[in-house]
Amino acid sequence: MDETVAEYIRRTVLKIPRDEIKAMLQKWGFLSQAQLETVNFHQIKENISQDVVQLCEENSADIKQAAVLDIIYNHIYPNKRIWSVYQMNRRGEETEVFDLTDFKKKFKRRLQSALKNVTINFREYEDNAIWIRIAWGTPYTKPNQYKASYAVYHSQTPYVFISASVLKSNLPLLCQALVVAANYHDIREMELRSHSLNSLKDIVFKRYSQSFQSYYPRPLQERNVAPETEDLRIVQENRSEKERIQRLNWEAFGDGPQPKLEFAQYKLETMFKSDPKMDVLDKKEPFRCLVKFSSPHLLESLKSLAPAGTADAPLSPLLTCIPQKARNYFKIREKRGLLPGSFVSP
């Protein structure tokens, strides 16, 4: 077994929590159960990794087998990476019958024709998700297995989730290969990023409900009895205001936990409105700006603004529309008061 393969397997094993190493190696399936029984999984991880490498040497493991173990690790721990959402589009209403074998063949052919020093691995999962691992090299260097890119493509949808390597120049090659292999016309980034792959899937696959306009909240119960000297009208006004904020917040975000989104961005065009007598603008051109949001848990942060008193209720549609924008990326149009505006795809 090549020394670089042995070192890569050793480092992959070291990333796995010790209590889960045996189970993950069993999912890998490269080592037999009899071989795994020879390993003491209660010793320190460094010794475990050395024992696993020794067994892999006996089985003559190569980089393909090592890459499969890495895919399994990333599938179990997807939150270790930052994921971006991409949407592919076809011309007209044409539909394609998906063939996995044909997809793999086209993807490899397209990528390897552009860059010879590249290793590609696939693994299919039960939710129609195809995990693709790409380790990139250069015309003069071997693929760097420690900076691999990942793409998760759901064959029954136009969506693909990409965790790219640090080399941004490789991203266009990956996108081109996906478009060709899946028989689409083009691909665009949806400007949504997060460590939580499942939350991004919840947003684009509409797995959670954000708004229910027919909701009528029950009156809030006071935790403490107001003193007799307190103005009862103020108490009633406070209670009514809390109920109003709760209702508006529920209509905007729903009552369930929000998908964990960490980054959102869109471009906004709106006409600048001013007094004609001031003659501020010589030309009537739209005002353009790039709006970016980032937070460890963006949607939950927005949801907490009104109840905390940080923002008035209801929140601006520019804030509450982020999940809808993700689901209707090329259709959303925003109008705010007398200032017409529209979302412009990047």
N, C-alpha and C positions, 0 to 999 in steps of 0.2 A: 504494500500500500504506500502511496506517495506520502512524503512527510507533510506536505501542505494539507492533504486530506485528513491525515491523522490529527494535525493541530486544529483544523476546523471542527472536527467532531468533538475534540476535547473541549474547546471553547463553547460549543453549543450545549454540551452536557452541563458545563459549569453554570450556564444561564438558568437552567431548570431548577426550581425548588427541590431540595433533596427528597422530600416526601413524595414527589411526583415523578422522579426520574424513572423508576421501574415501570410505572403505568405508561409513560410516554414512549419508552423503548418498546413496550409491548405493542403499542399502536403503530410504531415504526415497522415492526415485523421483520427487520433485517436479521436480527439475532434470534436464535431459537430459544424456546423456553428453558431447555436444558442449559444453554449457555448463560442465560440470565440468572439461573439458580446458583451459579458459581460466584456471582458478585455479591459482596457484602454491602448492602445499601444503607447500613447504619454507620459506616465509617465516614470520614470527612469527604467532601465533594471532590477534592483534588484526587484522592485515591480512587474514588468511584470512576472518575473520568479516565484515569489511566487504565483501569481494568476494562472499561468499555472499549477504549482504543485498542487494547491488546486483542480483544475478541473480534473487533472489526478487521484487524490485520489478518487474523486467521481466516476470515471470510473474504479477504481481498476486496474490501470496500473501495469504491471510487467516488468521485465528486457527485455523481448522480444520486447515489444512495445517501450521501451526506446532505445534499440539498433537500431531499424528501424529509429528513429529520428536522431541518430548519423550517420547512413549510408547516409541519405539524406543530412546532413550537409557536410559530406566528399565528396559526389558526386558533390555538388555545389562548394565546396572549396577544390579541390584535391591538390592545391599547398601548403596547410598547411603541407603536408607530403613529405618525400623523397621516391621516387619510384625507384625500380630496375626492370630490364627486365629479364625474364627467358624464355627459349625456350625448349619445350618438343619435344621428338622424338619418332617415332615408328620404329619398325623393318620392313625393306623392304618397299613395296609400299602399305601395307594394309591400308584400310580406315575404318572408323567407322561412323555409323549413330548416331548422338548426340541425347540423350534423357535427357532433363533437370531433370525430376523426378528421373531417375536412377542416374544421376550425383550427385544430392543432397543426395540421400540415401547412395551411396558409400562413398562420402566425409565424411558425419557424422559418418558412421560406422567405417571407417578407423581411424579417428581422436579420436573418443571417446573410441575406443578399446585401444589406446595408452595412453590416458589421460582422466580420467572420469570428472574431474573438468574443463570443458571447455564449453563455450556457443558459438553457431554458428548461424549466421543469413545470409540469402540470399536476394538479391533484383535484379530483372532483369530490364534492360533498353533497349530502342528501338534499339540500335546499336549492338545487340547481345552480350552485355557486362553483365556478371554476377558478381555483387559485393558481396564479401564474407567477413563477419566480424567475427573475432575469438577473443574472450576474454579468456586469459589463466589463469589457476589456477595451483595448485600443488596437490599432493595426500592429502595434509593436509589443504589447503587453498582454498577459493572460487575464482572464476575467477576475475581478476583485470580488471574492465571495462574501466579504464582510460589508460590502456596500450594495447589496442586491436591492432591486426594485420589486415591488409586489403589485399585482393587479388582480382584483376580484371581480369577475364578470358573471352576472346572472343571465343565463342564456335566454330566459323568457322575457327579458326587459331590455331597454336601451341603455341601462345604467352600468357604469363600471367605476369601481373605487380603486384609486391608485395611491400607493405610498412609494414615492419616487426616491431614487438615490440622490446623493449630493450633486451629481453631475446633471445639471438641468438640460444640457445639450442632448442627453439621451431621451428625454421625455417626448419630443416630437417623433422619434423613431418608434417608441412604444405605442403612441397614439395611432400612428399610421398603420402599424401592424394589427392593432385591434380593429380598426375600421375595415381593413381589407379582409381579415379573417372572419369577421361577423357580418360581412356584406352590407355595410352602411355607407353613407355618402360623406358624412363629416362628423366631427366630435368637438365638443366645447366644454370648458370647465364651468361648473356651476357656482364657483366662488364660495363653496362651503367646505370648511376643514374642521377636523376634530380628531382626537385620539380615539374616540368611541366609534368604532366602525358600525356597531349595532344601532347607535342613535342616528347616524347618517342614513342607514337603511330604513329606519322607522319613518324618517322624514320623506324620503323620495318614494317609498312604497306605501305611504299613507297608512302606516300601522298604528297611528294614534290620532285621536280626535281632538281638534283644537278649539272648536267653537260650537256651541249649541244655543241658538237664540231663544228656544222655548223654555229655558231654565227659569224657575221662579224660586229664589232662595227662601228658606225658612227664617223667621226672625231670629236674630242673635240673642242669646241669653246673657244677661249681665253677670259677670263673675262676682262683683262686689255690689252690695246694696248702697245706693247713693245716700249721703247724709241728708237729713231732713232740710237742712239749711241750703242745700244746693239747688240751684235753679233747675226745676224739672224740665223746662223748655230746652235748656242746653243739653241735658242728658238725652232728651228725645232727638235733638238735632244730631248729636254725636252718633247715636245708634243708627239713625237713618243714613247718615253719611257712610258709616262702616258697611251697612247693608248695600248701599249703592256701589261702593268700591268693590265689594266682594262680588256683586252681580256682574259688573262690567269686566272685572278681571276674569271671572269664570267664562264669560262669553268670548273673551279674547284668547284665553289659553286653555280652557277646559279645566277639569278637576283632577286629572291624573298627572303623574310626573312627566316633565318635559324631556325630550331627547337631549342628550348631552352634546351640544354644539359649542365649539370654541372660537370659530371665526366665520364671519359672513361679510360679504362685500357686494355692492352694486353701484352702477353709475346712474346718476339722476340728471335729467334735463328739466328745467322749468323756466318760464319767462319771468324776467325781472319786472316788477311792477313799481312804478314811481309816478310822481305828479308830472303831467306833461309840461307844466309851466317851468319845472326845474331843469328840464332838458339834460338829464344825467347821461343818457345814452344816445349817441348819434345814430346807431344802428340797432334795430330790433332783433338782436340775436339771443338765443336761449342761454341761460346761465347753467353751466355744467359743473358738476362736482362728483367726486368719488367718495362714497360713504363706506366706512369700514367699522365693524364691530368686533371686539375680541374680549373674551372672558374665560375663566376656567369652566364656567357653565352658563353660557350666554342666555339661553331662553329662560332658565330659572332666575337669572339676575333681572331680566326685563320684567318677569312675572312679579317680582318682589318690590318693584319701584313704587307702585301706587299704594299697596298696603303699608309700606314703610313711610309714606308721606314724602318721598323723594320726588315724585312726579304726580301731576294731576291725572285723575281718571275721567274718561278713558284715555289710554295711551295713544299717542299718534299712530296712525296706520303705517307710518314709515318704520315703526318698531315692531308692531304686531304682525306685519305682513311677511316677516322673514321666512317662516316655514312655508307659507303659500307661495312665496317667490321661488323657493326651491322646487316645489311641485309643479309650478306653472311657469317655468323659467322664460319661455319665449312668448308668453301671453299676457303677463301682468301689466296693467296700466294703472298708474296712481294719479288721483286728482285730490288736491288739497285746497279747499276754499276756492278762491278766485284765481289761484295760480295753477294752471294746468301743467302737468308734468308727466313723464313716462320713463319707465325703466328701459335702459339701452343695454343690450347684451354686449359683453366685451368683444 
